[in-house]
């Protein structure tokens, strides 16, 4: 539905949700090798690095896009009406997660609610510029 809204408005509206920038993440399917696009929000940004939350609404299973990233971290990211740019995705390590999670949940407590629904630790994924790729 969100993607349709972006299309209908020509991308003029829909690149912000609840005060967070919306990110179009394109991963490569780990089984198919085909590109897969998903719209996510980024509750934290550190300079050019965008942080996205692999919450899947608190489901016990991680989202497919996270599994794709673990298989192939070379992704493309588009924000706003700009062009997709090459990016490297990586799951935050233990110390990074410990530092970032309170920032995420302080501003957006819904993510804390999602974490309470599941026994898995919800991953934080850092999307970092990859200037070495076209």
C-alpha positions as CSV (number, residue, x, y, z in Angstrom):
1,X,0.0,0.0,0.0
2,X,2.8,2.4,0.9
3,X,4.5,1.8,-2.5
4,X,1.2,2.5,-4.3
5,X,0.9,5.8,-2.4
6,X,4.4,6.8,-3.5
7,X,3.5,5.9,-7.1
8,X,0.2,7.8,-7.1
9,X,1.8,11.0,-5.7
10,X,4.8,10.7,-8.0
11,X,7.0,10.3,-4.9
12,X,6.1,13.7,-3.6
13,X,4.6,12.3,-0.4
14,X,5.5,9.2,1.6
15,X,9.2,9.4,2.2
16,X,8.6,10.2,5.9
17,X,6.6,8.0,8.3
18,X,6.2,8.9,12.0
19,X,9.1,11.3,11.7
20,X,11.4,8.7,10.2
21,X,12.9,8.7,6.7
22,X,11.6,5.9,4.5
23,X,14.3,3.8,2.8
24,X,13.8,1.7,-0.3
25,X,16.2,-1.2,0.2
26,X,17.0,-3.5,-2.7
27,X,18.6,-6.8,-1.8
28,X,19.5,-9.8,-4.0
29,X,17.4,-12.9,-3.3
30,X,19.6,-15.6,-1.6
31,X,17.8,-18.3,-3.5
32,X,16.6,-16.6,-6.7
33,X,19.4,-14.1,-7.3
34,X,16.7,-11.6,-8.3
35,X,16.4,-8.1,-6.9
36,X,13.9,-7.6,-4.1
37,X,12.7,-4.2,-2.9
38,X,11.3,-3.4,0.4
39,X,10.3,-0.1,2.1
40,X,11.6,0.4,5.6
41,X,12.0,3.2,8.1
42,X,15.2,4.4,9.5
43,X,14.8,5.5,13.1
44,X,18.5,6.4,13.5
45,X,21.0,8.0,11.1
46,X,24.7,8.4,11.8
47,X,26.0,10.8,9.2
48,X,25.6,8.9,5.9
49,X,24.9,5.6,7.6
50,X,21.2,4.6,7.9
51,X,20.0,2.2,10.6
52,X,17.0,0.0,9.9
53,X,15.3,-2.4,12.3
54,X,14.7,-6.0,11.3
55,X,11.6,-6.3,13.5
56,X,9.0,-7.8,11.3
57,X,6.5,-6.5,13.8
58,X,7.9,-8.7,16.6
59,X,7.5,-12.0,14.7
60,X,9.8,-14.9,15.8
61,X,11.1,-15.2,12.3
62,X,13.4,-12.5,10.9
63,X,12.4,-10.7,7.7
64,X,13.4,-12.1,4.4
65,X,15.4,-9.0,3.5
66,X,17.7,-9.7,6.5
67,X,18.3,-13.2,5.4
68,X,19.2,-11.8,1.9
69,X,21.6,-9.3,3.4
70,X,23.4,-12.1,5.4
71,X,23.8,-13.9,2.1
72,X,24.9,-10.9,0.1
73,X,25.5,-7.5,1.8
74,X,25.8,-5.6,-1.4
75,X,22.5,-3.7,-1.6
76,X,21.1,-0.5,-3.1
77,X,19.3,2.2,-1.1
78,X,17.1,5.0,-2.2
79,X,15.8,7.7,0.0
80,X,13.4,10.4,-1.1
81,X,13.1,11.0,-4.8
82,X,16.7,10.4,-5.4
83,X,18.4,7.6,-7.3
84,X,19.3,4.3,-5.6
85,X,22.9,4.2,-4.5
86,X,25.3,1.3,-3.8
87,X,25.4,0.5,-0.1
88,X,26.9,-2.2,2.1
89,X,24.6,-3.7,4.7
90,X,25.8,-5.2,7.9
91,X,24.2,-6.4,11.1
92,X,25.2,-4.3,14.1
93,X,27.6,-6.1,16.5
94,X,26.9,-6.6,20.1
95,X,28.4,-3.3,21.3
96,X,26.9,-1.4,18.4
97,X,23.5,-2.9,19.1
98,X,23.8,-2.0,22.8
99,X,24.6,1.6,21.9
100,X,21.9,2.0,19.2
101,X,18.9,0.1,20.6
102,X,18.2,2.7,23.4
103,X,18.3,5.5,20.8
104,X,15.9,3.6,18.6
105,X,13.4,2.8,21.4
106,X,13.6,6.2,23.1
107,X,12.4,7.9,20.0
108,X,10.2,5.1,18.7
109,X,8.9,2.9,21.6
110,X,7.0,0.7,19.2
111,X,10.2,-1.1,18.5
112,X,10.5,-2.0,22.2
113,X,7.0,-3.5,22.0
114,X,8.1,-5.6,19.0
115,X,11.1,-6.8,21.0
116,X,8.9,-7.9,23.9
117,X,6.8,-10.0,21.5
118,X,9.7,-12.2,20.4
119,X,12.5,-14.3,21.9
120,X,15.0,-13.4,19.2
121,X,17.0,-10.3,19.5
122,X,15.8,-7.9,16.8
123,X,18.7,-7.1,14.6
124,X,19.8,-3.6,13.7
125,X,21.2,-3.2,10.2
126,X,23.6,-0.5,9.2
127,X,23.4,0.7,5.6
128,X,26.8,2.2,4.8
129,X,27.8,4.0,1.6
130,X,29.8,1.8,-0.8
131,X,31.6,4.2,-3.1
132,X,33.6,1.4,-4.7
133,X,30.5,0.1,-6.5
134,X,28.6,1.7,-9.4
